[in-house]
Every structure is written in structure tokens, then in C-alpha cells.
Amino acid sequence: MSINSAMLAGVSGLTANSSALAAISQNIANVNTVGYKRSAAAFQTVINAQTGGSGYSAGGVMATARHYTSQLGQLQRTTSGTDLGIDGQGFFVVTERPEGSDRTDSRLFTRAGAFQIDDQGYLKNSAGLYLQGWPADSDGNIDYDPSDMSRLASINVGSVGGAAEATTRAEVNANLKSSQAVNVNNPPIATYTAGAMAAGTFTPDFEVSVPVSDSKGGQRNLIMSFVKGDLPNQWFVEIGAADPTNIVPAGANGMIKAGVLAFTPTGRLDVTTMAASATNAGGRPWLLDYQNDNTTIQIRASAAAAPVPPQVNWAVGLGIAEQTISFDLDSSVGGLTQYDSPSVVGSTLTNGTAFGNLSEIEIGDEGFVTAIFDNGVTRRIAQVALATFPSVDSLTQVSGNAYQVSDSSGTFNLKTPGSGGAGSIAASQLEASTVDLSSEFTGLITTQRAYSASSKIITTADEMLEELIRIKR
């Protein structure tokens, strides 16, 4: 009967508009939820089969949920460096537990990037989900495979301890007085042998102290000692430890390397002459092997085998690693010079740092998570992973403002931020909810009216049925 179908159509209207109200209510409740994507009820007509000549049978309406997951919210600035937004497409990959996840454990996806460091050092958002990324090795290199989810791990910044960096480069800027007299306070210069200054046989005409950091961040001083040579524009040089007990064998008196340096008639370091042969005219080796583009000194590890001259080791009691230091004595802005002015040190510039503690975490637009220490050392920890999908709006919603893969969404594609269509990371920013209150309040009014109208259908059909029953009476 058409009246019955009308009543049922009214019931379907009540049900559909109830669903619409539920979607609006969910949106309004999440107007301040970070990364929330609004939903709406999409109505569709239900048509019953029609039999010719018997009147019209109303089918009614049904509502299905429509999720606007692909809609991007506005990024808003915050004061926390671990708050992350995504400027573009993609989702953070997250897990419900920080450790022990394997290929069989489901990953969730979210744009809610309000991450904080928990008591174990993991980055966890306000829903308790842990941020995933590709971890870096000890050298800061990242081995990522976009097709292998098992390469991901929860990003932990609390496990990063203090850091120190050994000196690998030293730039010396100093002048040696060209008119320095030979043999002052020394035996005849012809009797000079390598190590004579370290042994105390020869008194240096000039010394330069070079501060260096060892592999544990310990501070040590190397001394460059100079004596005017017996050939024009040449100086004997020894590089040694200020504390001779730091170097073995003990007979080296702390000396690490000795040789000759040559200067041009214009007072600059004569790299061309030193690169042309291994020794000077007197058969003495150059301090550094410019011939083979090798300007380094090496101090082997204290645990290495007994040194064979001219090799030296750090003293065993120090327990520090091998160290190679490259000397820049020909800097374009300075370097070693030989002018007829007093011998003086302009500057000594070295890299390497003393031990430092973690001071802050920085996350860049490419997703690199970097630890910054109070001694200036930086260490890359991980890179945030982003996931994209063929059909974003078809993802399945789960609690915690997160999503799961569905049959309709297609499989995920892991990408580094800023590549392959994935957005870049926006640190100290959060994505706002996409809910527009004015639209939702308007929807409340229209939904309420539609609900009332559907209830009116039911009461009208009821009155018509009651009138039909009266006929029998």
C-alpha cells in the first residue's frame, strides 16, 4: 500500500537525518582537534520496484558517510619544535607501541602531528601514537627502502647521549721573521737532526700552540716548533705533543713529525717547490708530503701495535682512538708566511669539540631529525617517513584521529618528505581541523528541518491510515 510505503519513507528520512546530525555533531566536537578531517552524510534515493497500475511506492532515502580526508587544513605556528605539520599530501606513519613491531603489526596513518618526547625518549602524539621513520647509523647515513615497511622504527631522541668530535683539521696562520739569525742559542745548524728541539738540544726560534680534541673530547695541545734553516727561505719544523707523556715511544720526547718548510722569495709558503721532490737540496724531507698531496700527521690508537719510527701512538693509559689531522698552512687568507716582521701567531683554527650534552632536537623540512649538542656538534638521528595513497578519502577512520588502509584506498607508498608528491615537514606547526563552524551550524538547521519534515510524513500517513480504519467502523 502506498500509505505504508510513505510511512516507511518517513522513517528512512528520520534515520538518514539522524546520521547527518551525528556527522555534524562529530565535526563540531572536533573543531579544535589537530589534523581532524570533517565528515558528512551523503544522501541517496532508495527506489522500490513499481508495479504498473497499482500506484506509486515510496522507497525513501539512505545516508552514507563521506569523509573529506584529502582536504588540507591550515598550518598554524606553535612554540614546540616537535610539533609537526605536513605542507602538502601524505600522512605520518605511526604505531600503537614504540618497540617490537614487525611486518605483521598494523601501522596507522595520521596528520595529527602534536608530538612530544615521552619518558623513554620516543616521539608520541596526543593520541598516544608513536612516530615512525628511518633510523640513521652511527655516521648519520640513512638506509631507507620505500617498499619495505620493516625498515621503519619508532623515532627515539632520548637514547642520544653526549657527543664529542676529534680534531681532523688545523689551520695555522702565523709569520716567521725572515731576518731571524741562524744558530742563536743553538749548536751549529749543520748538526741539527730531527727531534733535536723535542729533545732539548736545539732551542726553537718560534713556537705555535695548536689545540686539538681527541676522540673522547679531551683537550690536548700540539706544539709546532721552528728553527731557521741553513738554506735560504727554509725552516726546520717539529710537531709534537705539549705533554710528551701523551706520546709513545717515550724516546720520541713527544715528537710526532719533523721536516722542513720552504718559502718563496715573496714570503709565501712554497708549495710548488715542496711538491716537486720529496726532499730539499740538503736531502732533508719536507715536513708534509705536498708531492703526494698529503698534508696530514697521524697518531695511532693507544691499543695499536708497538710503533715503528716514524710512527707514534697515543699513550696506552689515555685509551683514545687513532687520529689523523690535516694541516692547512697555505690558507688564502693567511697561512704560514715569512716576512721581515716579528714572528707572531695570527690564529690557529681547528675543528673538533669537547664533550657536549644534548640541548635540542631540530626537525627539517625534509624530515631529518637532528640532535644538537651544547658544544656545537650535530648528529642526525632519523628521517620521518610519509605515506601517500591512491584514494585518500577511502581510508578507514580509527580512534585517535588516525586511519587504516582499506580495500578502496589502495596500498600505501612510503616516501621521504618533499619527494614523489609527498609534502614537506613543517616543524613548530600543526594542521588545524578542517571543520567550518558556520557551515556546520547551517547544516544543523537544515538537518533539523528535514528531520521534522520526515516526522510530519509519519504523522500524516498515520492520520490517513486512521481515516481508512474509520471507514470500516
C-alpha positions in Angstrom: 0.0 0.0 0.0 1.3 3.5 -0.9 0.4 4.9 2.6 2.6 2.2 4.2 5.5 3.0 1.9 5.1 6.7 2.6 5.4 6.0 6.4 8.4 3.8 5.8 9.9 6.6 3.6 9.4 9.0 6.5 11.2 6.5 8.9 14.1 6.3 6.5 14.2 10.1 6.5 14.4 10.2 10.2 17.2 7.6 10.1 19.2 9.4 7.4 18.9 12.8 9.1 19.9 11.2 12.4 23.1 10.1 10.7 23.6 13.6 9.3 23.2 15.0 12.7 25.7 12.5 14.1 28.3 13.6 11.4 27.7 17.3 12.2 28.0 16.6 15.9 31.3 14.8 15.4 32.6 17.7 13.3 31.6 20.3 15.8 33.1 18.3 18.7 36.4 18.1 16.8 36.6 21.7 15.7 39.9 22.1 17.7 41.3 18.6 17.1 44.7 18.8 15.4 44.6 17.3 11.9 40.9 16.4 12.0 39.2 15.9 8.7 35.5 16.7 8.5 32.9 14.1 7.5 29.3 14.5 6.2 26.3 12.3 5.5 25.7 11.8 1.8 22.1 11.1 0.9 20.9 8.8 -1.8 17.5 7.9 -3.1 16.1 4.4 -2.5 13.6 3.3 -5.2 11.2 0.4 -4.8 10.1 -1.7 -7.7 7.0 -0.2 -9.2 4.1 -2.3 -10.4 2.1 -0.8 -13.2 -1.4 0.4 -12.3 -1.0 -0.1 -8.6 0.1 3.4 -7.6 3.5 4.7 -6.5 5.5 3.0 -3.7 8.0 5.3 -1.9 11.4 3.9 -1.3 12.8 6.7 0.9 16.4 7.7 1.5 19.5 6.4 3.0 22.7 8.1 4.2 26.3 7.0 3.9 29.3 8.6 5.4 31.5 10.8 3.2 35.0 11.6 4.6 36.9 14.6 3.3 40.2 13.1 4.3 42.1 14.7 1.4 41.1 18.2 2.4 44.1 20.0 3.8 43.9 22.1 7.0 45.6 25.4 7.6 49.0 25.2 9.3 49.3 27.1 12.5 52.5 28.2 14.3 53.4 26.7 17.7 56.2 27.1 20.1 57.3 23.4 20.3 60.0 22.1 17.9 58.5 18.6 17.9 55.0 19.8 16.7 54.9 18.7 13.1 52.6 19.6 10.2 52.7 18.4 6.6 52.8 21.1 4.0 51.1 19.1 1.2 50.0 15.5 0.8 50.8 12.5 2.9 50.4 11.1 6.4 52.7 10.4 9.3 53.3 6.6 9.9 52.5 5.8 13.5 52.2 2.7 15.7 50.4 2.0 19.0 53.5 0.7 20.7 57.1 2.0 20.4 59.0 -1.2 20.2 58.6 -4.8 19.0 56.6 -4.0 15.8 57.2 -6.3 12.9 55.8 -6.8 9.4 52.5 -8.3 10.8 51.8 -5.4 13.0 49.4 -2.8 11.5 50.7 0.7 11.0 48.3 3.6 11.3 48.4 6.9 9.5 47.7 10.4 10.8 48.2 14.1 10.2 47.9 14.8 13.9 51.5 15.9 14.5 51.4 17.2 18.1 54.4 15.0 19.1 56.2 15.2 22.4 59.1 13.3 23.9 57.8 10.7 26.3 59.6 9.3 29.3 61.5 6.8 27.1 62.6 9.3 24.6 60.1 8.4 21.9 58.1 11.0 19.8 54.5 10.3 20.8 51.4 12.4 19.8 48.5 13.4 22.0 46.6 10.2 20.9 49.5 8.0 22.2 50.7 7.0 18.7 54.5 6.8 18.1 56.1 8.5 15.1 57.9 6.2 12.6 60.9 6.9 10.5 64.1 5.5 9.0 66.9 5.4 11.7 70.4 6.8 10.9 73.5 4.8 11.5 76.5 6.0 13.6 77.7 8.1 10.7 74.4 9.8 10.1 73.6 7.8 7.0 70.0 6.6 6.4 69.2 3.4 4.5 65.6 3.7 3.5 63.5 1.5 1.2 60.1 2.9 0.3 58.8 -0.6 -0.4 59.8 -2.2 3.0 57.8 -1.1 6.0 60.1 -3.2 8.3 62.9 -0.7 7.8 60.8 1.8 9.8 61.3 2.2 13.6 59.9 4.5 16.3 62.0 7.6 16.4 63.8 7.9 19.8 65.6 11.0 20.7 66.2 10.1 24.3 68.8 7.5 23.5 71.2 10.1 22.1 73.9 10.6 24.6 76.6 13.3 24.8 78.9 13.8 21.8 82.4 14.8 21.1 84.3 15.2 17.8 88.0 14.6 17.3 90.0 17.3 15.6 90.7 16.4 11.9 91.8 19.8 10.5 94.0 22.5 11.8 94.7 25.9 10.1 97.7 27.8 11.3 98.1 31.5 10.5 101.5 32.8 11.6 104.5 34.8 10.4 108.2 33.7 10.8 110.7 36.5 10.8 112.7 36.3 7.6 115.8 38.0 9.1 115.9 35.6 12.0 119.6 34.9 12.7 120.7 31.3 12.4 122.3 29.4 15.3 121.2 31.8 18.0 121.5 29.9 21.4 121.9 26.7 19.4 124.8 24.4 18.2 125.8 24.8 14.6 122.8 24.3 12.4 124.5 21.6 10.4 124.3 19.3 13.4 120.5 19.6 13.6 118.7 16.3 13.4 115.0 15.6 13.5 113.8 15.6 17.1 116.5 17.9 18.4 114.0 20.5 19.5 111.9 17.9 21.3 115.0 16.5 23.0 116.1 20.0 24.1 119.3 20.0 22.0 118.0 22.9 20.0 116.0 25.8 21.3 113.1 26.8 19.0 113.3 30.2 17.4 109.5 30.3 17.5 106.6 28.1 18.6 102.9 27.8 17.8 100.5 26.0 20.1 97.7 24.1 18.3 94.7 23.0 20.5 93.1 19.7 19.4 90.3 17.5 20.7 90.9 13.7 21.0 88.3 11.0 20.2 86.8 11.3 23.7 86.6 15.1 23.6 89.7 15.6 25.7 91.6 18.7 25.1 95.3 18.4 24.1 97.9 20.8 22.7 100.3 20.2 19.9 103.3 22.4 19.5 104.8 23.4 16.2 108.5 24.4 16.9 110.5 26.3 14.3 114.3 26.8 13.8 115.7 28.9 11.0 117.4 26.5 8.5 120.8 26.6 6.8 119.3 27.1 3.3 117.6 30.4 2.3 113.8 30.6 2.9 113.7 27.3 4.8 112.9 26.4 8.4 113.2 23.2 10.4 109.9 22.3 11.9 108.8 19.7 14.5 105.2 18.9 15.5 104.9 17.3 18.9 102.7 17.0 22.0 103.0 19.7 24.6 102.9 16.9 27.2 105.5 14.3 26.0 103.9 11.6 28.1 100.9 11.6 25.8 103.0 10.1 23.0 104.9 6.7 22.7 107.6 5.7 22.1 109.0 7.6 25.0 112.2 8.2 23.1 110.3 10.5 20.7 110.1 13.1 23.5 106.5 13.8 22.4 107.6 14.4 18.8 105.1 13.3 16.1 106.6 14.6 12.9 109.7 16.6 11.8 110.8 18.1 8.5 111.5 21.3 6.5 109.2 24.0 5.2 110.2 26.2 2.2 109.0 29.8 1.5 109.0 31.8 -1.8 111.1 35.0 -2.1 107.8 36.9 -1.7 107.3 35.3 1.8 104.5 32.8 1.0 104.7 29.0 1.6 106.5 27.5 -1.4 104.1 24.6 -2.1 105.4 24.2 -5.7 109.0 23.5 -4.6 107.9 21.1 -1.9 105.6 19.3 -4.3 108.4 18.9 -6.9 110.5 16.5 -4.8 110.4 14.5 -1.5 113.4 16.3 0.0 115.2 19.7 -0.1 118.6 20.4 -1.5 120.2 19.2 1.6 118.5 15.8 1.4 116.1 16.6 4.3 112.5 15.6 4.0 109.8 18.2 3.8 107.5 18.4 6.9 104.5 17.5 4.9 104.3 15.4 1.7 103.0 18.0 -0.8 104.3 15.8 -3.6 101.5 13.3 -2.9 99.0 16.0 -1.7 99.3 14.6 1.8 99.3 17.3 4.4 98.5 15.1 7.4 100.0 13.8 10.6 98.8 10.6 12.2 98.8 9.4 15.8 97.8 5.8 16.0 95.5 4.4 18.6 96.9 3.6 22.1 95.9 0.0 21.7 97.8 -0.4 18.3 100.9 -2.5 18.0 104.2 -1.0 19.1 105.0 1.9 16.9 107.8 1.7 14.4 109.6 5.0 13.8 108.5 7.4 12.4 105.1 6.2 13.7 103.9 7.2 17.1 100.9 6.2 19.3 98.8 7.8 21.9 99.9 6.7 25.3 98.2 3.4 26.4 96.8 5.0 29.6 94.8 7.5 27.5 92.7 4.8 25.8 91.8 7.1 22.8 91.4 6.3 19.1 93.7 6.9 16.2 93.7 10.4 15.0 94.7 12.0 11.6 95.0 15.7 11.4 95.2 17.6 8.2 97.3 20.8 8.4 96.4 23.9 6.3 99.5 26.0 6.3 98.7 27.8 3.0 95.3 29.4 3.7 94.3 32.0 1.1 93.6 34.5 4.0 96.7 33.8 6.0 98.7 30.6 6.5 102.3 30.5 7.3 104.3 33.4 5.9 107.9 34.6 6.1 108.0 38.4 6.2 110.6 40.6 7.8 108.5 41.4 10.7 108.4 39.8 14.2 107.4 36.2 14.4 103.8 36.2 15.6 100.7 33.9 15.7 97.7 35.3 13.9 95.3 32.5 14.7 95.0 28.7 14.9 91.7 27.3 13.8 90.8 23.7 14.4 87.6 21.7 14.2 86.6 19.1 16.8 84.9 19.7 20.1 84.9 18.8 23.7 82.2 16.6 25.2 78.8 18.2 24.9 75.3 17.3 26.2 72.1 17.3 24.1 70.5 20.7 24.1 67.7 20.5 21.5 66.1 18.5 18.7 65.6 20.0 15.3 63.4 18.6 12.5 63.9 19.9 9.0 61.5 20.2 6.0 63.0 17.0 4.6 62.1 15.2 7.8 65.6 14.8 9.1 65.6 14.6 12.9 68.9 16.1 14.2 70.3 16.3 17.7 72.1 19.5 18.6 74.6 19.5 21.4 75.8 22.4 23.6 79.3 22.1 22.1 78.0 22.8 18.6 78.1 19.1 17.4 75.1 18.0 15.4 74.1 14.4 14.9 71.4 13.0 12.5 69.1 10.6 14.3 66.4 9.6 11.8 64.3 10.7 8.9 60.5 11.0 9.2 58.6 8.8 6.7 55.4 9.9 4.9 52.8 7.7 3.3 50.6 8.5 0.4 47.6 6.6 -1.0 45.8 6.4 -4.4 42.4 7.2 -2.8 42.9 9.1 0.4 39.2 9.7 1.1 38.6 5.9 1.2 40.9 5.3 4.2 39.2 3.8 7.2 38.9 6.0 10.3 40.0 4.7 13.7 40.2 6.3 17.1 43.0 8.7 17.8 42.4 10.7 14.7 44.2 8.1 12.6 43.4 5.9 9.6 43.9 2.4 8.3 44.3 1.0 4.9 41.1 -0.2 3.3 40.3 -2.1 0.1 39.2 1.1 -1.6 42.1 3.3 -0.5 44.8 1.2 -2.2 48.1 0.3 -0.6 50.4 2.9 0.9 53.5 4.3 -0.7 56.3 5.3 1.6 58.2 8.5 0.6 60.7 10.9 2.1 59.2 14.3 2.8 59.2 16.6 -0.3 59.6 13.8 -2.8 57.2 11.9 -5.1 54.2 14.0 -4.4 54.6 13.9 -0.6 54.5 17.2 1.2 57.4 18.7 3.2 57.6 18.7 7.0 56.7 22.0 8.8 58.3 22.0 12.2 56.7 24.0 15.0 53.4 24.0 13.1 50.2 22.0 13.5 47.5 21.4 11.0 44.1 22.8 12.1 40.8 21.0 11.9 39.0 21.4 8.5 35.7 22.0 10.3 34.0 25.2 9.4 31.6 26.1 12.2 29.4 28.4 10.1 28.8 25.5 7.6 28.1 23.1 10.4 25.6 25.3 12.2 23.8 25.9 8.9 23.8 22.1 8.4 22.3 21.7 11.9 19.3 24.0 10.9 18.7 22.2 7.6 19.0 18.8 9.2 16.6 19.7 12.0 14.1 20.9 9.5 14.5 17.8 7.3 14.1 15.6 10.4 10.9 17.5 11.4 9.6 17.1 7.9 10.2 13.4 7.9 8.4 13.1 11.2 5.5 15.0 9.6 5.3 12.4 6.9 4.8 9.7 9.5 2.1 11.6 11.4 0.3 12.4 8.1 0.4 8.8 7.0 -0.8 7.7 10.4 -3.8 10.1 10.1 -4.6 8.7 6.7 -4.5 5.1 8.0 -6.7 6.1 10.9 -9.2 7.6 8.4 -9.1 4.3 6.5 -9.9 2.4 9.7 -12.9 4.7 10.3 -14.5 3.6 7.1 -14.8 0.0 8.5 -16.4 1.4 11.6 
